[in-house]
Every structure is written in structure tokens, then in C-alpha cells.
Amino acid sequence: MTKKDSSKDQINALLEEYKMFTQENNLPGCSAEELIIEADLTNAQKEFLADFITRWDKAMADHYLGWLSVSAFRLVTVSRRSLSDFLVTT
């Protein structure tokens, strides 16, 4: 199995996980980013979505941008965490 195949499996697993999360929580099937900003969520749901977005971005970067440096990924992650920290605490 190639790295690209592995990342594709990871993306499929994340899609299934997100589908189950939205169904179990009676949430609309929009993107995680839309949901975290627009929906009335519990702190636990916001935390799940913030973590999911980080994992999704990493899986997509691994799949499409294998050359993406770890430091660049960390910069994106820190920026998103700052946003998610704001959203969880407000």
C-alpha cells in the first residue's frame, strides 16, 4: 500500500466518522467548519469539531500535498486551534 492509498483510507475513515457524529448529534450535514461557526453546539461538540478539522486538514495535506513541511502544517494547526479555542470558550 502506498502512502497515497493510506491517506485515502484515512480520509474515508474521517468521512465515516463525521457522518456518524452528525447523525448521532442530530446535526445538519454541512462542513465541520460551517457547523462549528453557525450551529448551536455544546462545548464537547465544538471540541470534537475543532479536533476533527485539524485531523481532516492533516489527512488532506498528506494526500494532496505530501511535500508540505511539518512546520507549515504546524502553522496551520496553530491558527485553527486559536480559532477553535475562541469558539469553545465563547
Residue, then its C-alpha position, 0 to 999 in steps of 0.5 A: m500500500t502506498k502512502k497515497d492509498s493510506s491517506k485515502d483510507q484515512i480520509n474515508a475513515l474521517l468521512e465515516e466518522y463525521k457522518m456518524f457524529t452528525q447523525e448521532n448529534n442530530l446535526p445538519g450535514c454541512s462542513a465541520e467548519e460551517l457547523i462549528i461557526e453557525a450551529d448551536l453546539t455544546n462545548a464537547q461538540k465544538e471540541f470534537l469539531a475543532d479536533f476533527i478539522t485539524r485531523w481532516d486538514k492533516a489527512m488532506a495535506d498528506h494526500y494532496l500535498g505530501w511535500l508540505s513541511v511539518s512546520a507549515f502544517r504546524l502553522v496551520t494547526v496553530s491558527r485553527r486551534s486559536l480559532s477553535d479555542f475562541l469558539v469553545t470558550t465563547 
